[in-house]
Amino acid sequence: MPSSAPVSSPGTQSAAEAGSHGLHRQLRLRDLVLTQILCVVGSSWVGVAAGLGRAQTLTWIAAMLLFYVPMAASVICLNRQMPLEGGLYVWARTAFGDRGGFMTAWNLWVYGIAVIASILYAIPTEISYLIGPSAAWLPENHLASFAIVATLVAAITLAALYGLELGKWIHNIGGVSILLVYTTLILLPLWAYAHHQPIHYEPLPIQLPHISMVSLALFGQMLFGALCGLEYIAILAGESKDAARSIGQSVILASPAICAMFILGTSTVLAFSRNHIDFIAPIPQTLRYALGDRGLGNIVAILAILLVQFRLIAAASFLFTGVTRLPLAAGWDYLIPTWFTRLHPRRQTPTNAILFTCAIILLLLVLASIGVHAQEAFQVLENASITHYEIAYIAMFAIPLIGSQTLRTALPRWLRLTSITGLCATLFCFTVSAYPFVAVENPKAYAAKILGTTLLSNLIGLTFYHLRTHPTNTDK
C-alpha cells in the first residue's frame, strides 16, 4: 500500500526543505482559494467556448473530466508528499533527477515570463478602449505605452520586494474582482428579462459538438489553456501555512466555483452574442450588449471592465511572484548560481531573483516596441508560451507513471489512472496548440514558428544546464 508519509531522499529535498524554513508563511487557506480562482479563471475563455455554440456545456464537462480532474488529483497528491517551495520543480526533480527538474522549471519560467510580458503589453490598448475614441492614439505612441507598462512593472516589482504580506492582498483582490465580474456576467440574463430585452438564454444547453479541425483546436484551447493553473500556487508552498493540507483544500474549495463560472458564463455570452463573438474581450462585449452605454447600465459595465483589468494586473503580479521563486528553489539545489537565493534580511524575499525577473520582462517589452520584426518575435514567444507550460504538465503527469520508484510507491495507485488521462489530454493539446483557431496567412508557417520557438528555447535551457553542471562550473 502507498505510504502516507512525505517522500524524503538525501540530496534531493534537503536543500529545498532547509530553504523553505527561512521564508515567511503568509498564505492562509482563504488566500490560496482566491488565488486559485485568480490564476485559473481567465476572461477570454468563455468567448472561446461560446465559439462551439450549444455544444459548450458538454465540451466543458469533457474538458473537466479529461484534464481538470486529473490535474487536481495530481496537485493534491504530489503537494501532500512534497509541500515545498518550488512546487512542480521539486516534484519533477525528485522524480526525474536534476536535469528533469531543471527543464521542468525552465519551461515554467519561460511560460511565466512570456505571459507576464504579454499581459502588460496589452494594457495600453485596454486603457484606450476603456477611455474611448479620444484615447485611440495611445497604443500607437510607443513612449506613452512603455511609460504605462514600465510603471506597472515597477509597481509589481516593488510589491514582490515587499513580500506576500502585501502581494497576497493584491492577489486576493484580483480573485474577488474576477468573482464579481463573473457574478455580474451570470446574472445578466435576469437583467435582460427585467428590461424586456429579446434574448434566448439556456443555462445548460446540451448538444453534441460538430467534429472539425476548428472545433478540435477550440477544444484543445479549453482543455488546457482555460483550465490549467492549479499547480502554480504550490510554487509558494514554503510560504503557505500548513501547505501539505491547505493547498489541497484550496483545490477542492475553488473547483466548484471555477467550473460553474466557466459553464454559466459561456451560456451568458451565447445569449448576447448576436452571431458575433469577440474572442479577445468577450466579457466587455457581452456587458456592453446587455447594459448599453447610458445610465446605471453604463456605470456597471465600466466598473466590471475595470475589474477585468485589475484581475489581469493581479494575475501578472501572481505569475511574477511564481517565476521569482523558481530560480530561488533551483539555486538552493545549485542548479543555477546561488546569487539567486539571497533573501532580504527582514522580509525574506528573493531580492536578486526579483530584480533579475524585472529586468528580463522590461527587456522583452522594449524589444516588442522597437519594430515590426521585434513585435512578430514577441508574438511568437507569447503564442509558444502555452507549449512550454504543456511540457511542464507532461512532466507532472509522468511522475506517477515513470518517476522514481520511491516516489511512485508513496503515491496512491489510482493516481496512475488519472495521470494517464491527464497525460493523454495534455499530449493532445500539445499536438493541436500549433493549429490556429483564428485565421492566419500560412497555418504551416505558424505551426513551424510555434514548435521551432519551443524547441530552440529548450535547447538553450538544456545547454545552460550542461554548462552549469560541468564540474569546472559548479558554484557551491
DOTOR-700812 format. One record per residue (C-alpha): residue in three letters; x, y, z. Coordinates in steps of 0.05 Angstrom, whole numbers, plus 5000, padded with zeros to 4 digits. Layout:
BEGIN
ALAXYZ;...
This chain:
BEGIN
MET500050005000;PRO502550714987;SER505551065046;SER502351705072;ALA508951975097;PRO512352515056;VAL517852275010;SER524752435034;SER531252255000;PRO538252515017;GLY540853044970;THR534253104934;GLN529753504980;SER534153725038;ALA536254375004;ALA529154564988;GLU526754385058;ALA532254785091;GLY531055385046;SER523555375057;HIS524655445132;GLY527456145123;LEU521256405087;HIS515356765119;ARG509056345115;GLN503956885096;LEU498756495056;ARG492656225092;LEU487155795062;ARG482956395043;ASP488756695005;LEU490056034969;VAL482855944947;LEU482256654919;THR489056574885;GLN486855924852;ILE480856284823;LEU485256864801;CYS490256404767;VAL485455924732;VAL479456354711;GLY481156804653;SER476457284619;SER477357054547;TRP475756314553;VAL468256394556;GLY468856714487;VAL472956124460;ALA467855634488;ALA462056034460;GLY465055914392;LEU462455204399;GLY455255444406;ARG450355004445;ALA455754454449;GLN459554864500;THR456654514562;LEU458553804541;THR465254054516;TRP466754394583;ILE464653764621;ALA469053334577;ALA474953814587;MET474053804662;LEU473653044666;LEU479552924619;PHE484253464645;TYR481753874704;VAL480253274750;PRO486952924735;MET490553594746;ALA487053694813;ALA488652974834;SER496053054816;VAL496753724852;ILE493453464915;CYS497452824919;LEU504253094898;ASN503653704943;ARG501753265001;GLN508152864992;MET512653474977;PRO509654125005;LEU515954514988;GLU517755184957;GLY518555084882;GLY512454624874;LEU512654264807;TYR520154384801;VAL521454004865;TRP516553454846;ALA519953354778;ARG526953374808;THR525152854859;ALA522052414805;PHE527052514748;GLY533352804778;ASP536853464768;ARG536153504692;GLY528753344693;GLY527453834749;PHE531454384717;MET528054314649;THR521154304681;ALA522854944718;TRP525755244654;ASN519255124616;LEU515155404674;TRP519756014678;VAL519456164603;TYR511856084604;GLY511156564663;ILE515857094635;ALA512457084566;VAL505357124595;ILE507057684644;ALA510158094587;SER504157964541;ILE499158164595;LEU502758814609;TYR504058954535;ALA496558954522;ILE494759434579;PRO495460094539;THR490659814487;GLU485759604541;ILE486160304571;SER484760624503;TYR478460204496;LEU476260384566;ILE477161134556;GLY474161144486;PRO475761454418;SER479662034449;ALA485061544472;ALA485661164406;TRP492661454397;LEU495361124460;PRO497260424434;GLU501060724375;ASN505061204418;HIS510960774439;LEU513661254490;ALA506961344527;SER505360604523;PHE512160404550;ALA511560914606;ILE504960594628;VAL507759884623;ALA514260064658;THR510360384715;LEU506359744723;VAL512759314722;ALA515759764775;ALA509559714818;ILE509358954812;THR516858914828;LEU516159354889;ALA510358924914;ALA514558294904;LEU520458604941;TYR515858784999;GLY513458065001;LEU506957665005;GLU504758075065;LEU502758585011;GLY502658134950;LYS497357664977;TRP492458244983;ILE493658444910;HIS492257724890;ASN486257664936;ILE483058294908;GLY484458034838;GLY480857384856;VAL474957764885;SER474858204823;ILE474157624775;LEU468857324820;LEU464857964818;VAL465658014742;TYR463157314731;THR457457404780;THR455358024741;LEU456057634676;ILE451957044700;LEU446357504726;LEU445957904661;PRO440157474632;LEU435957664693;TRP437458404678;ALA435558284606;TYR428857954623;ALA427358514673;HIS428559024618;HIS424758624565;GLN430858514522;PRO429857974468;ILE434957424485;HIS435056664480;TYR438356414544;GLU439755694563;PRO443655594628;LEU445954894607;PRO444954794532;ILE446054074510;GLN448453904441;LEU453853444413;PRO459653834382;HIS461053814307;ILE467853494296;SER472553924254;MET479654184258;VAL477054844285;SER472654524338;LEU478554064359;ALA483054684364;LEU477855034406;PHE477054414449;GLY484654394458;GLN484555124479;MET479154984531;LEU482154324553;PHE488854614573;GLY489155374564;ALA482755514602;LEU483455004658;CYS490854964675;GLY493955314734;LEU492054944798;GLU499354724809;TYR502155434805;ILE500455614877;ALA504655024900;ILE510855414878;LEU509455824941;ALA508655224987;GLY514355455031;GLU510556105043;SER503855765058;LYS501355575126;ASP500554815133;ALA501954745059;ALA501053985059;ARG493654065075;SER491754775056;ILE493854754983;GLY489754114972;GLN483854425008;SER484355044964;VAL483754604902;ILE477554264930;LEU474254914952;ALA475755314889;SER474054784838;PRO466354814841;ALA466455574833;ILE471455534776;CYS467355014737;ALA460755394748;MET463856054727;PHE466255764661;ILE459855394641;LEU454755914664;GLY459056494639;THR459456184570;SER451856104569;THR451056854581;VAL456057024525;LEU452056584478;ALA445556914498;PHE448157614479;SER453057434423;ARG448657684365;ASN452357194319;HIS459057534332;ILE463757364389;ASP469957764406;PHE474957224424;ILE479657734456;ALA474658104500;PRO468157704504;ILE466157954573;PRO466758704558;GLN463058574492;THR457458204528;LEU456958734583;ARG456159284530;TYR450958884492;ALA446858764555;LEU447759414594;GLY448659924538;ASP452560574544;ARG447861004585;GLY445461074656;LEU446460544710;GLY447960004659;ASN453760414632;ILE456660514702;VAL456059764718;ALA459459594651;ILE465260074664;LEU466259804735;ALA466259094710;ILE471159244654;LEU475659594705;LEU475358974749;VAL477458544690;GLN483558994680;PHE485358954754;ARG484758204751;LEU489858204694;ILE494758624734;ALA493758194796;ALA494857564754;ALA501257864726;SER503458014798;PHE502057294819;LEU505657004759;PHE511457474773;THR511857214845;GLY512056494820;VAL517456604768;THR521856934821;ARG521256324866;LEU523455824813;PRO530556104810;LEU530656124886;ALA528955384892;ALA533655184835;GLY539255594867;TRP538355224933;ASP540054594894;TYR546054924860;LEU543054844790;ILE543855594779;PRO548356094814;THR546856174888;TRP546456934875;PHE539156794861;THR538056524932;ARG539857144971;LEU533957365014;HIS532358045043;PRO534658015116;ARG527858245143;ARG522558085091;GLN525657425068;THR524157564995;PRO529057344939;THR531458044921;ASN536257854866;ALA531457384832;ILE526057924834;LEU530558464803;PHE533157974750;THR525957794731;CYS524158534727;ALA529958664680;ILE528158084634;ILE520958304628;LEU522859024614;LEU527758784561;LEU522258374527;LEU517558964528;VAL522759434499;LEU524358944443;ALA516958864429;SER516259614419;ILE522159784373;GLY519959494307;VAL515459044267;HIS520258454267;ALA521158514342;GLN513658534352;GLU512957904309;ALA518257554351;PHE514757764415;GLN508057504388;VAL511156834370;LEU514256774440;GLU507556944471;ASN503856424429;ALA509255904442;SER508956014518;ILE503055534524;THR507154974494;HIS512455084547;TYR507055024600;GLU504554384568;ILE511554084572;ALA511654224647;TYR504853884654;ILE507253274614;ALA512753214667;MET507653274724;PHE503052734696;ALA509052284681;ILE511352284754;PRO506651724779;LEU508051324715;ILE515551344705;GLY518351744763;SER523051474816;GLN520850814848;THR520951124918;LEU516151674898;ARG511551224857;THR510950754916;ALA508951334962;LEU503351574915;PRO496451244913;ARG495650734857;TRP489351054829;LEU493451674813;ARG496651284755;LEU489851234721;THR488251974727;SER495352144706;ILE494651724642;THR488252104626;GLY491452784641;LEU497752604602;CYS493752394540;ALA489653044545;THR495953464550;LEU499353104492;PHE493153234451;CYS493353974469;PHE500754004452;THR499253704384;VAL493754194367;SER496754804401;ALA500554964337;TYR493954984298;PRO490955684298;PHE483455734314;VAL483456434283;ALA485256594211;VAL492656654195;GLU496056734127;ASN500056084130;PRO498055564182;LYS504155134168;ALA508855714178;TYR505155894242;ALA505955184268;ALA513355174249;LYS514555824287;ILE510955574350;LEU514354894352;GLY521055174329;THR521055704384;THR519355174436;LEU524954724411;LEU530055284409;SER528155514479;ASN529054814508;LEU535754724472;ILE538055374505;GLY535755124573;LEU538954444564;THR545554764541;PHE545555224602;TYR544254624647;HIS550054234619;LEU554754824622;ARG552454974693;THR553254264719;HIS560154154688;PRO565054024745;THR569154654730;ASN562855094731;THR559454854794;ASP558055434842;LYS557255194913;
